[in-house]
Amino acid sequence: MNRRSFLTTTGALAASAPLASRLLAADTKKSPAPAAPAPAAAAAANQPPALSPRFGDGRDWWFEKRFGLFVHWGLYAIEGWHEQDQWRRRIPRADYIKLQQRWNPAKFNPDALIDAAESAGMRYICLTTKHHDGFCLFESKHTKYHSVNTPYGKDIVRQLADACHRRKFPLCLYYSIADWHHPNYPNQGRHHELPPQPGDDPSLPKYLEYLKAQVRELCTNYGELHGFWWDMNVDKHVDRSINQLIRQLQPKAVINDRGFDEGDFGTPERDYTKEGTISLSFAKRTEACQSIGIESWGWRTDEDYYTDRHIFRSIARYLARDANYLLNVGPLPDGTLPPVALGFLQRTGAWYRAVRESLEGTTPASHLTANRDVLLTRRGNDLYVILYADPKGDAVKLKPLALLPRRATLLNTGAAIPCSLDLVPSEHGDQGRFLRLTKLPVNEHANTVLVAKLEFDALPLVIGPTKDSGASIL
């Protein structure tokens, strides 16, 4: 659509000021226009962000169900200090393994775990089947260090898999490559490793045979899986045959990049980023992960917790950029979720359900504004403004967007949002009249992330620079 035909069809703009002054407002007599960027550079900077590549097969479920529950659970819950308790507190292996005889989560109910995930608006789950301590939550023919060989006597993975299949809730399995229990794992005292232990027989080839055998068990004994989540390949060993085995046995399973090859997607953790500024999208498929606890991923009795707003911001800043998100909780030793985790998930769900339409089934659209304190997504002619950063005030300017929506709504409350294209003092230099959302209830909703829905009659794909006002509709 060219600019002339767009102006003709945009009824929302005809209500007040003349179209020319409202779309391309500029007074070149009062202030010289800034130099326009080179055409090629300007065009590249204003293009819609590229989406990460889709699979084109059964793994594409992952792009439809973007928000999931991560569950860190194992022997370490008994002491309630940290999931890496054995390593961080320098506990001798001979002492740590005594926890196996204290493992008895008699109140574990897999349906309660799925209920909690659904209460948060989550649509898949990922469970730690074996963390770094080597203890397995599944029955294995290749070790006695598992949950069936305990006073509890049951296979945790079996129970959760059965419940997930019955409820059609996608199940992903986490598996740690580092292993502080198996005698063949080459513990050398590197990061996330124990120092050499008495009785060890370090041999990476032998350990990998054990690992492959357990991967085969997990991929054949528990029905359909939707993901395999590797962790801690300390040695950075490459063996593509292992992921090939998973793909052969579980064709719908997405595989992360912490295993033995590059996998299907990246895994930024706890909001870590090397970027100086936030990127508008990810070139690589991405699933971020974060825990509600600041210190630990497993249950911790003296945990410090993030604020709701911090977590909501984290969720929004990834989902708005075409990424997935895992939010983690750690069950208690008895198998139930602690009240603080249940409350967190319920509050997350209340927020997420209100704003979900802005984060699922949308495409990134932050290129439409120069304001980097917000993220934009769109669905057709609907634009969503996500205040993922701390608001500096109760108004949001979307320069260079110079269109009035026919309706503006705060998704969190359903209330109408005042909008204007009036000239404001800070834009006196180029006399630009850009879209501005005002009177936002930022103080009343200080512990959440506000999301505005703007409905246009026709929303352009790109907004390019012009000589006069800095914006034109393309």
NUFI-796384 format. One record per residue (C-alpha): chain; residue number from 1; y, z, x; residue in one letter. Coordinates in pm, whole numbers. Last residue first. Layout:
<pts>
- A, NUM, Y, Z, X, A
...
</pts>
This chain:
<pts>
- A, 474, 262, 378, 563, L
- A, 473, 526, 622, 443, I
- A, 472, 819, 674, 677, S
- A, 471, 935, 970, 877, A
- A, 470, 1173, 1054, 1162, G
- A, 469, 1482, 1027, 951, S
- A, 468, 1658, 711, 1057, D
- A, 467, 1464, 528, 1326, K
- A, 466, 1130, 576, 1160, T
- A, 465, 820, 770, 1259, P
- A, 464, 489, 727, 1074, G
- A, 463, 328, 913, 788, I
- A, 462, -40, 837, 740, V
- A, 461, -294, 812, 460, L
- A, 460, -29, 822, 192, P
- A, 459, -57, 1050, -114, L
- A, 458, -21, 890, -457, A
- A, 457, 32, 1082, -780, D
- A, 456, 35, 1400, -578, F
- A, 455, -135, 1735, -634, E
- A, 454, -53, 2007, -384, L
- A, 453, -300, 2295, -352, K
- A, 452, -175, 2592, -154, A
- A, 451, -402, 2822, 48, V
- A, 450, -315, 3177, 151, L
- A, 449, -525, 3356, 410, V
- A, 448, -578, 3726, 348, T
- A, 447, -456, 4068, 452, N
- A, 446, -82, 4012, 391, A
- A, 445, -121, 3910, 28, H
- A, 444, 177, 4091, -130, E
- A, 443, 377, 4027, 184, N
- A, 442, 304, 3654, 195, V
- A, 441, 375, 3594, -174, P
- A, 440, 510, 3238, -118, L
- A, 439, 864, 3197, -250, K
- A, 438, 898, 2846, -111, T
- A, 437, 703, 2533, -25, L
- A, 436, 919, 2275, 154, R
- A, 435, 878, 1897, 157, L
- A, 434, 1128, 1729, 382, F
- A, 433, 1493, 1631, 346, R
- A, 432, 1607, 1515, 686, G
- A, 431, 1973, 1534, 786, Q
- A, 430, 1876, 1434, 1142, D
- A, 429, 2039, 1731, 1310, G
- A, 428, 2099, 1933, 996, H
- A, 427, 1728, 2017, 962, E
- A, 426, 1769, 2389, 1036, S
- A, 425, 2038, 2414, 770, P
- A, 424, 1809, 2307, 484, V
- A, 423, 1836, 1977, 297, L
- A, 422, 1658, 1996, -35, D
- A, 421, 1316, 1838, -86, L
- A, 420, 1184, 2126, -292, S
- A, 419, 873, 2310, -401, C
- A, 418, 820, 2626, -607, P
- A, 417, 453, 2736, -613, I
- A, 416, 269, 2787, -943, A
- A, 415, 28, 3080, -964, A
- A, 414, -352, 3035, -963, G
- A, 413, -393, 3350, -755, T
- A, 412, -563, 3253, -429, N
- A, 411, -536, 2882, -506, L
- A, 410, -156, 2888, -493, L
- A, 409, -63, 2587, -702, T
- A, 408, 174, 2291, -658, A
- A, 407, 197, 2017, -924, R
- A, 406, 361, 1676, -939, R
- A, 405, 390, 1689, -563, P
- A, 404, 731, 1610, -409, L
- A, 403, 721, 1370, -118, L
- A, 402, 899, 1389, 216, A
- A, 401, 622, 1475, 463, L
- A, 400, 787, 1489, 806, P
- A, 399, 801, 1790, 797, K
- A, 398, 574, 2019, 596, L
- A, 397, 796, 2326, 574, K
- A, 396, 637, 2652, 463, V
- A, 395, 832, 2936, 304, A
- A, 394, 773, 3312, 277, D
- A, 393, 825, 3382, 644, G
- A, 392, 661, 3381, 985, K
- A, 391, 318, 3338, 829, P
- A, 390, 38, 3456, 1059, D
- A, 389, -174, 3150, 1127, A
- A, 388, -438, 3007, 889, Y
- A, 387, -185, 2919, 621, L
- A, 386, -396, 2642, 467, I
- A, 385, -206, 2365, 287, V
- A, 384, -437, 2156, 69, Y
- A, 383, -346, 1800, -31, L
- A, 382, -475, 1631, -345, D
- A, 381, -439, 1254, -362, N
- A, 380, -802, 1188, -264, G
- A, 379, -940, 1512, -128, R
- A, 378, -725, 1647, 149, R
- A, 377, -713, 1904, 425, T
- A, 376, -411, 2048, 602, L
- A, 375, -385, 2320, 864, L
- A, 374, -79, 2540, 896, V
- A, 373, 116, 2695, 1183, D
- A, 372, 106, 2359, 1359, R
- A, 371, 385, 2211, 1146, N
- A, 370, 420, 1848, 1257, A
- A, 369, 275, 1737, 926, T
- A, 368, 54, 1456, 797, L
- A, 367, -171, 1476, 1104, H
- A, 366, -313, 1797, 954, S
- A, 365, -529, 1588, 721, A
- A, 364, -887, 1704, 783, P
- A, 363, -1129, 1578, 516, T
- A, 362, -1245, 1759, 204, T
- A, 361, -1587, 1822, 50, G
- A, 360, -1571, 2191, 134, E
- A, 359, -1265, 2369, 273, L
- A, 358, -987, 2322, 16, S
- A, 357, -1225, 2350, -282, E
- A, 356, -1345, 2683, -147, R
- A, 355, -1008, 2856, -187, V
- A, 354, -1086, 3100, -470, A
- A, 353, -1458, 3116, -389, R
- A, 352, -1375, 3199, -29, Y
- A, 351, -1144, 3490, -107, W
- A, 350, -1383, 3669, -344, A
- A, 349, -1674, 3579, -116, G
- A, 348, -1510, 3733, 189, T
- A, 347, -1446, 4049, -9, R
- A, 346, -1814, 4063, -107, Q
- A, 345, -1930, 3992, 248, L
- A, 344, -1711, 4267, 393, F
- A, 343, -1825, 4514, 131, G
- A, 342, -2191, 4437, 205, L
- A, 341, -2125, 4476, 576, A
- A, 340, -1953, 4814, 533, V
- A, 339, -2231, 4927, 300, P
- A, 338, -2491, 4872, 575, P
- A, 337, -2742, 4594, 510, L
- A, 336, -3093, 4714, 442, T
- A, 335, -3393, 4680, 674, G
- A, 334, -3452, 5048, 752, D
- A, 333, -3313, 5004, 1106, P
- A, 332, -2982, 4885, 957, L
- A, 331, -2904, 4516, 922, P
- A, 330, -2658, 4335, 1151, G
- A, 329, -2399, 4094, 1011, V
- A, 328, -2281, 3754, 1134, N
- A, 327, -2054, 3485, 996, L
- A, 326, -2173, 3131, 1074, L
- A, 325, -1921, 2848, 1036, Y
- A, 324, -1937, 2469, 1011, N
- A, 323, -1678, 2219, 1136, A
- A, 322, -1471, 1943, 973, D
- A, 321, -1132, 2078, 1085, R
- A, 320, -1049, 2286, 779, A
- A, 319, -1387, 2456, 818, L
- A, 318, -1292, 2576, 1164, Y
- A, 317, -945, 2722, 1112, R
- A, 316, -1042, 2854, 771, A
- A, 315, -1335, 3066, 889, I
- A, 314, -1131, 3217, 1171, S
- A, 313, -836, 3291, 945, R
- A, 312, -1069, 3458, 694, F
- A, 311, -1217, 3669, 973, I
- A, 310, -881, 3786, 1102, H
- A, 309, -755, 3842, 748, R
- A, 308, -1046, 4065, 656, D
- A, 307, -969, 4284, 955, T
- A, 306, -1220, 4300, 1236, Y
- A, 305, -1447, 4600, 1263, Y
- A, 304, -1501, 4869, 1526, D
- A, 303, -1861, 4991, 1536, E
- A, 302, -1980, 5346, 1593, D
- A, 301, -2330, 5311, 1442, T
- A, 300, -2381, 4960, 1574, R
- A, 299, -2601, 4712, 1388, W
- A, 298, -2647, 4388, 1582, G
- A, 297, -2365, 4150, 1668, W
- A, 296, -2171, 4409, 1866, S
- A, 295, -1827, 4521, 1979, E
- A, 294, -1581, 4362, 1735, I
- A, 293, -1804, 4377, 1429, G
- A, 292, -1776, 4118, 1151, I
- A, 291, -1950, 3874, 1383, S
- A, 290, -1837, 3520, 1465, Q
- A, 289, -2001, 3180, 1499, C
- A, 288, -1852, 2832, 1514, A
- A, 287, -2059, 2529, 1419, E
- A, 286, -1936, 2203, 1569, T
- A, 285, -2026, 1836, 1564, R
- A, 284, -1845, 1680, 1858, K
- A, 283, -1509, 1500, 1839, A
- A, 282, -1365, 1807, 1669, F
- A, 281, -1053, 1798, 1454, S
- A, 280, -680, 1875, 1461, L
- A, 279, -690, 2050, 1797, S
- A, 278, -537, 2398, 1826, I
- A, 277, -303, 2447, 2117, T
- A, 276, -372, 2566, 2469, G
- A, 275, -732, 2468, 2423, E
- A, 274, -1000, 2653, 2614, K
- A, 273, -1124, 2814, 2296, T
- A, 272, -1307, 3136, 2212, Y
- A, 271, -1288, 3218, 1843, D
- A, 270, -1581, 3462, 1866, R
- A, 269, -1829, 3192, 1972, E
- A, 268, -1790, 2815, 1996, P
- A, 267, -2128, 2653, 1921, T
- A, 266, -2151, 2277, 1973, G
- A, 265, -2375, 2047, 1771, F
- A, 264, -2682, 1822, 1776, D
- A, 263, -2861, 1919, 2096, G
- A, 262, -2717, 1871, 2445, E
- A, 261, -3049, 1941, 2615, D
- A, 260, -3272, 2239, 2692, F
- A, 259, -3117, 2490, 2456, G
- A, 258, -2761, 2609, 2398, R
- A, 257, -2644, 2288, 2228, D
- A, 256, -2758, 2357, 1872, N
- A, 255, -3042, 2196, 1679, I
- A, 254, -3021, 2071, 1320, V
- A, 253, -3358, 2087, 1144, A
- A, 252, -3428, 1827, 876, K
- A, 251, -3701, 1654, 1083, P
- A, 250, -3901, 1976, 1139, Q
- A, 249, -4226, 1904, 1327, L
- A, 248, -4118, 1592, 1516, Q
- A, 247, -3761, 1714, 1555, R
- A, 246, -3883, 2048, 1693, I
- A, 245, -4113, 1872, 1941, L
- A, 244, -3829, 1645, 2051, Q
- A, 243, -3621, 1958, 2109, N
- A, 242, -3886, 2075, 2355, I
- A, 241, -3946, 1732, 2510, S
- A, 240, -3587, 1714, 2627, R
- A, 239, -3648, 1958, 2911, D
- A, 238, -3335, 2058, 3102, V
- A, 237, -3309, 2403, 3264, H
- A, 236, -2967, 2563, 3257, K
- A, 235, -3125, 2867, 3430, D
- A, 234, -2945, 3106, 3196, V
- A, 233, -3053, 2916, 2884, N
- A, 232, -2906, 3190, 2668, M
- A, 231, -2944, 3093, 2304, D
- A, 230, -3118, 2834, 2089, W
- A, 229, -3054, 2794, 1716, W
- A, 228, -3314, 2584, 1535, F
- A, 227, -3213, 2453, 1193, G
- A, 226, -3321, 2349, 845, H
- A, 225, -3678, 2474, 843, L
- A, 224, -3951, 2367, 602, E
- A, 223, -4262, 2581, 593, G
- A, 222, -4312, 2893, 801, Y
- A, 221, -4621, 2840, 1016, N
- A, 220, -4554, 2498, 1172, T
- A, 219, -4209, 2514, 1333, C
- A, 218, -4222, 2882, 1423, L
- A, 217, -4568, 2853, 1573, E
- A, 216, -4475, 2538, 1765, R
- A, 215, -4168, 2712, 1904, V
- A, 214, -4393, 3001, 2005, Q
- A, 213, -4624, 2770, 2201, A
- A, 212, -4327, 2601, 2361, K
- A, 211, -4190, 2938, 2478, L
- A, 210, -4523, 3045, 2626, Y
- A, 209, -4555, 2713, 2810, E
- A, 208, -4195, 2757, 2921, L
- A, 207, -4284, 3095, 3071, Y
- A, 206, -4559, 2941, 3283, K
- A, 205, -4327, 2669, 3413, P
- A, 204, -4049, 2926, 3478, L
- A, 203, -4273, 3149, 3684, S
- A, 202, -4185, 3509, 3760, P
- A, 201, -4497, 3732, 3774, D
- A, 200, -4349, 4067, 3676, D
- A, 199, -4546, 4390, 3734, G
- A, 198, -4242, 4599, 3827, P
- A, 197, -3922, 4436, 3702, Q
- A, 196, -3684, 4195, 3877, P
- A, 195, -3326, 4273, 3770, P
- A, 194, -3269, 4217, 3400, L
- A, 193, -3096, 3904, 3275, E
- A, 192, -2794, 3835, 3059, H
- A, 191, -2594, 3722, 3361, H
- A, 190, -2815, 3699, 3670, R
- A, 189, -3038, 3992, 3764, G
- A, 188, -3328, 3771, 3865, Q
- A, 187, -3545, 3775, 3552, N
- A, 186, -3772, 3472, 3594, P
- A, 185, -3960, 3488, 3258, Y
- A, 184, -4326, 3515, 3348, N
- A, 183, -4359, 3889, 3277, P
- A, 182, -4225, 3856, 2921, H
- A, 181, -4009, 4150, 2821, H
- A, 180, -3648, 4076, 2915, W
- A, 179, -3659, 3722, 2775, D
- A, 178, -3383, 3462, 2817, A
- A, 177, -3464, 3161, 2598, I
- A, 176, -3348, 3341, 2285, S
- A, 175, -3460, 3198, 1950, Y
- A, 174, -3251, 3170, 1631, Y
- A, 173, -3411, 3026, 1317, L
- A, 172, -3243, 2832, 1038, C
- A, 171, -3331, 2868, 670, L
- A, 170, -3182, 2661, 386, P
- A, 169, -3179, 2840, 47, F
- A, 168, -3401, 2668, -207, K
- A, 167, -3464, 3001, -385, R
- A, 166, -3843, 2995, -346, R
- A, 165, -3813, 2838, -3, H
- A, 164, -3564, 3101, 112, C
- A, 163, -3779, 3386, -23, A
- A, 162, -4092, 3256, 153, D
- A, 161, -3899, 3206, 478, A
- A, 160, -3755, 3559, 461, L
- A, 159, -4094, 3719, 414, Q
- A, 158, -4263, 3510, 681, R
- A, 157, -3981, 3573, 929, V
- A, 156, -4019, 3948, 885, I
- A, 155, -4395, 3949, 948, D
- A, 154, -4534, 4288, 847, K
- A, 153, -4707, 4587, 1009, G
- A, 152, -4427, 4839, 969, Y
- A, 151, -4596, 5086, 1205, P
- A, 150, -4579, 4807, 1465, T
- A, 149, -4797, 4510, 1571, N
- A, 148, -4674, 4298, 1279, V
- A, 147, -4321, 4316, 1417, S
- A, 146, -4396, 4156, 1752, H
- A, 145, -4470, 4240, 2116, Y
- A, 144, -4840, 4164, 2107, K
- A, 143, -4778, 3821, 2257, T
- A, 142, -4914, 3465, 2234, H
- A, 141, -5082, 3473, 1896, K
- A, 140, -4748, 3542, 1732, S
- A, 139, -4653, 3729, 1418, E
- A, 138, -4280, 3705, 1355, F
- A, 137, -3982, 3934, 1419, L
- A, 136, -4045, 3894, 1791, C
- A, 135, -3934, 4140, 2059, F
- A, 134, -3826, 3955, 2375, G
- A, 133, -3526, 4178, 2455, D
- A, 132, -3309, 3865, 2466, H
- A, 131, -3347, 3808, 2092, H
- A, 130, -3652, 3676, 1911, K
- A, 129, -3657, 3559, 1547, T
- A, 128, -3281, 3603, 1514, T
- A, 127, -3211, 3482, 1160, L
- A, 126, -2988, 3194, 1042, C
- A, 125, -2893, 3163, 674, I
- A, 124, -2764, 2890, 445, Y
- A, 123, -2519, 2845, 157, R
- A, 122, -2261, 3118, 200, M
- A, 121, -2014, 3201, -79, G
- A, 120, -1991, 3564, 32, A
- A, 119, -2201, 3691, -261, S
- A, 118, -2450, 3418, -174, E
- A, 117, -2512, 3573, 166, A
- A, 116, -2558, 3919, 14, A
- A, 115, -2804, 3782, -241, D
- A, 114, -2994, 3610, 43, I
- A, 113, -3029, 3944, 223, L
- A, 112, -3128, 4122, -99, A
- A, 111, -3393, 3855, -153, D
- A, 110, -3537, 3928, 191, P
- A, 109, -3592, 4295, 102, N
- A, 108, -3633, 4534, 395, F
- A, 107, -3661, 4892, 276, K
- A, 106, -3959, 4988, 494, A
- A, 105, -3790, 4880, 817, P
- A, 104, -4056, 5050, 1036, N
- A, 103, -4007, 4990, 1407, W
- A, 102, -4060, 5322, 1586, R
- A, 101, -4371, 5209, 1773, Q
- A, 100, -4183, 4909, 1909, Q
- A, 99, -3905, 5138, 2031, L
- A, 98, -4136, 5245, 2312, K
- A, 97, -4066, 4903, 2465, I
- A, 96, -3729, 5030, 2586, Y
- A, 95, -3870, 5302, 2811, D
- A, 94, -4107, 5087, 3014, A
- A, 93, -3842, 4815, 3030, R
- A, 92, -3600, 5050, 3203, P
- A, 91, -3271, 5088, 3016, I
- A, 90, -2972, 4956, 3213, R
- A, 89, -2722, 5035, 2935, R
- A, 88, -2603, 4675, 2907, R
- A, 87, -2945, 4519, 2963, W
- A, 86, -3162, 4717, 2721, Q
- A, 85, -2881, 4752, 2468, D
- A, 84, -2818, 4379, 2436, Q
- A, 83, -2814, 4400, 2055, E
- A, 82, -2571, 4691, 2086, H
- A, 81, -2558, 5066, 2005, W
- A, 80, -2757, 5134, 1688, G
- A, 79, -3056, 5304, 1855, E
- A, 78, -3294, 5163, 1594, I
- A, 77, -3097, 4839, 1554, A
- A, 76, -3197, 4741, 1908, Y
- A, 75, -3555, 4685, 1790, L
- A, 74, -3443, 4370, 1608, G
- A, 73, -3177, 4219, 1389, W
- A, 72, -2890, 3974, 1433, H
- A, 71, -2830, 3786, 1106, V
- A, 70, -2599, 3485, 1081, F
- A, 69, -2491, 3389, 729, L
- A, 68, -2373, 3036, 653, G
- A, 67, -2072, 2823, 560, F
- A, 66, -2069, 2443, 573, R
- A, 65, -2335, 2340, 324, K
- A, 64, -2263, 1970, 264, E
- A, 63, -2226, 1867, 628, F
- A, 62, -2544, 2053, 726, W
- A, 61, -2747, 1874, 456, W
- A, 60, -2689, 1570, 682, D
- A, 59, -2999, 1669, 876, R
- A, 58, -3217, 1462, 644, G
- A, 57, -3087, 1137, 792, D
- A, 56, -2762, 950, 861, G
- A, 55, -2667, 1198, 1130, F
- A, 54, -2293, 1214, 1073, R
- A, 53, -2048, 1167, 1359, P
- A, 52, -1756, 1412, 1393, S
- A, 51, -1463, 1305, 1180, L
- A, 50, -1165, 1132, 1340, A
- A, 49, -826, 1287, 1271, P
- A, 48, -605, 1070, 1047, P
- A, 47, -368, 859, 1257, Q
- A, 46, -18, 987, 1328, N
- A, 45, -45, 1038, 1703, A
- A, 44, -209, 699, 1755, A
- A, 43, 64, 516, 1562, A
- A, 42, 339, 697, 1751, A
- A, 41, 183, 615, 2086, A
- A, 40, 148, 246, 1998, A
- A, 39, 500, 221, 1856, P
- A, 38, 671, 395, 2150, A
- A, 37, 845, 706, 2026, P
- A, 36, 1175, 672, 1840, A
- A, 35, 1488, 796, 2015, A
- A, 34, 1657, 1065, 1813, P
- A, 33, 1901, 951, 1547, A
- A, 32, 2269, 1006, 1617, P
- A, 31, 2427, 1270, 1396, S
- A, 30, 2698, 1250, 1135, K
- A, 29, 2713, 875, 1079, K
- A, 28, 2332, 851, 1091, T
- A, 27, 2302, 1050, 772, D
- A, 26, 1937, 1066, 696, A
- A, 25, 1713, 1113, 395, A
- A, 24, 1411, 885, 409, L
- A, 23, 1215, 990, 105, L
- A, 22, 1472, 1188, -87, R
- A, 21, 1780, 988, 7, S
- A, 20, 1614, 656, -71, A
- A, 19, 1462, 779, -391, L
- A, 18, 1785, 903, -541, P
- A, 17, 1789, 1280, -602, A
- A, 16, 1626, 1436, -911, S
- A, 15, 1323, 1342, -1117, A
- A, 14, 1228, 1009, -968, A
- A, 13, 1015, 1150, -692, L
- A, 12, 732, 1268, -912, A
- A, 11, 687, 919, -1049, G
- A, 10, 548, 773, -730, T
- A, 9, 436, 425, -830, T
- A, 8, 748, 226, -742, T
- A, 7, 798, 411, -419, L
- A, 6, 447, 323, -311, F
- A, 5, 499, -45, -395, S
- A, 4, 805, -62, -172, R
- A, 3, 647, 133, 114, R
- A, 2, 344, -89, 139, N
- A, 1, 0, 0, 0, M
</pts>
